Amino acid sequence: MNTYDLNNDLRIGHIVEVSGTTIRVELSGEVNELTRTHAGRVYRIGQMGSVVKIHFGRQLIFGFVTLLRMRSEELLEGGTPIPPDADQRVMEVELFAGGVWNAAEDELNIIRGVATYPLPRQGVYLLTKDELLHLYGAAERQFDDDGHDSLVPFAHYSGADSVPCKANIDKMFGMHCAVLGSTGTGKSGAVAALLHSILEHHAKPEETCHPRIVVIDPHGEYGRAFKQRAVVYRAYDPLGTEATTGTAIDLPYWLMSADEFRTLVIAKTEREATSQNNIVYKAITYARMVAAELVDPSPTAHGEPAPTDGLEPDVPRPRVGVTPDKLTEFDHDKPRPFSLDEFRNHIVYLQAARVQGGRLQTVTATDFAKSFKSILDKLGVLRRDPRIKFLMKEWSATGPTLATVIGQLVGKIVSEHGDHQDIRILDISGLPNEVAGPLTAMLARLLFQYKLYEKVDERERDPVLLVCEEAHRYVPEHGEAQYAAAQSSIRRIAREGRKYGIGLMLVSQRPADVESTVISQCGTWVVLRLSNAADQQHVARFLPDGLSGMTKALPTLAQQEAIFVGEAAALPARIRIKDLGKDQLPKSETAKFARGWSLERLSETEITDVAKRMAP
């Protein structure tokens, strides 16, 4: 018998109701057990996420099983009891695709979505393993092929373990994606499996894939997973005992926009008055003009002669040889270097100055404390904080350039062993939120601006993926973000990144807490087990292909199992993420309490050593 021929041995029931893409199937009385043996194989009936088919001559309709229940349960909800001997088993199926079987060429042509709806009383059949192979193979062949293979195998289809599940990375990253799952379900492992698969992929047999992937890692998990294939930039390691030592990163403060820098130097607990914001904006603009040699430096002491042009002392005045138009056109938000000393001098000796006897003198102590002192105090604290020395190091003409900074993130880096280190991991563990937020915002905005200013041919050769772990910190659904400064940058990449060749991967264990307008921009979803009802409902609102019914399977998914749907999926599917070696997994193991409590306690000496590391 040919593949997809009508075979009554595979019939398991008939349709009793059609409601859009959802159908209800009454299982046949011949189905005594939830298994069926065919051609030496045992097939399970009614498993969540399993695929069934409906015949229309040579046409076929495919659907996922989303619910299996007794009819009595449904009738009891409406207050109508039913005798046990009259009870029936009812299966709910979500239709997702149609197809036409060409027996002469042994080929299945798939049509995504449902064009022809079945009728009540039509039969419903199991799919054999060979038919499942044809189904997924036909779906994958639908993707456009420009001569480069964009299908990357990173999992296997549940129920057909020998069939690799491939993600179309052009669509997955070009239209953004989300990896969601409760704590401990293998979420970080799924991200690592996908990234490892990309590193191993050959878009053409003779060409090696060298991705540009930047991972923002708030927990220091991913460094161990990629070893020689990644550069780990550790912003701060207070212990110096991490397995992955990390590389020093150049991310100087002057890369920040005026608003990001304002967020950094005006603490969240303070009254962010308009006047304080303006103080920062004026000082950063002036300091950047000084570095660009458009204006003269600020005084370094009180008592300097006051300007005589009638303007305020802190107004920028073009230096000799510079036209006023240069100052008018100056954009203070572009990543131009500036000196923190100049920033401070402008506040102290120009903004906090008053004219007395034709000279610039300081304002009263009361006025200084009211408007300027808190900003300068916070700046001093930041400059002395060892955790952010990499960020607050004073700019000099011999320091890193903008090109150097960007090169760290997307440039070619080869290890001493000859390995291409294509993944760049920014480990921000250990950083306080008030610093991690502006730092993340600066990184996201820098990557977006870099893509914005590339020419079309440069963008084609240089697509970039930004991976945001703990996405709910950046773009929360309610309340203020822990990384509030990063919110607008991540939103902009979500809305506009596709046009400029920058993709976004949002990773979160709390999808209900991720902003709806951002998560709805994701075209592909890898959803692992979610036990929280609010998370399930939130995901159901955004699942494409009318597959919200698949969320019923989310609480019952096994470890490493996921629902894979969206633009990058050949067909919506229940999958099992491929296994990785222990040295390829992120460092996210759960503590072994039974083992730990069976071992000897820490000695007083060891506790003392820990205390010294806490407060050296």
Secondary structure, DSSP 8 states (H G I E B T S, - for coil): --TT---GGGEEEEEEEEETTEEEEEE-TT--SSEEEETTEEEESS-TT-EEEEEETTEEEEEEEEEEEEHHHHHHHTT----GGG--EEEEEEEEEEEEEETTTTEEEEEES-SS---TT-EEEE--HHHHHHHHHHHHHTS--SSS--EEEEEEETTEEEEEEEEEHHHHHHT-EEEE--TTSSHHHHHHHHHHHHHH--SBTTB-----EEEEETTS-THHHHGGGEEEEES--SSS--SS--B-----GGGS-HHHHHHHHS-TTS---HHHHHHHHHHHHHHHHHHTTSB----SSTT-B--SSSS-TTS--B-TT--HHHHHT--TTS-----HHHHHHHIIIIITEEEETTEEEE--HHHHHHHTHHHHHHHHHHHH-GGGHHHH----TTS--HHHHHHHHHS--B-TTS-B--EEEEE-TT--HHHHHHHHHHHHHHHHHHHHTS-HHHHHH--EEEEESSGGGTSBSSS--TTGGGHHHHHHHHHHHHHHTEEEEEEES-GGGB-HHHHTT--EEEE-----HHHHHHHHHH-STT-GGGGGGGGG--TTEEEEEETTBSS-EEEEE----GGGS-S-----HHHHTTS----HHHHHHHHHHH--
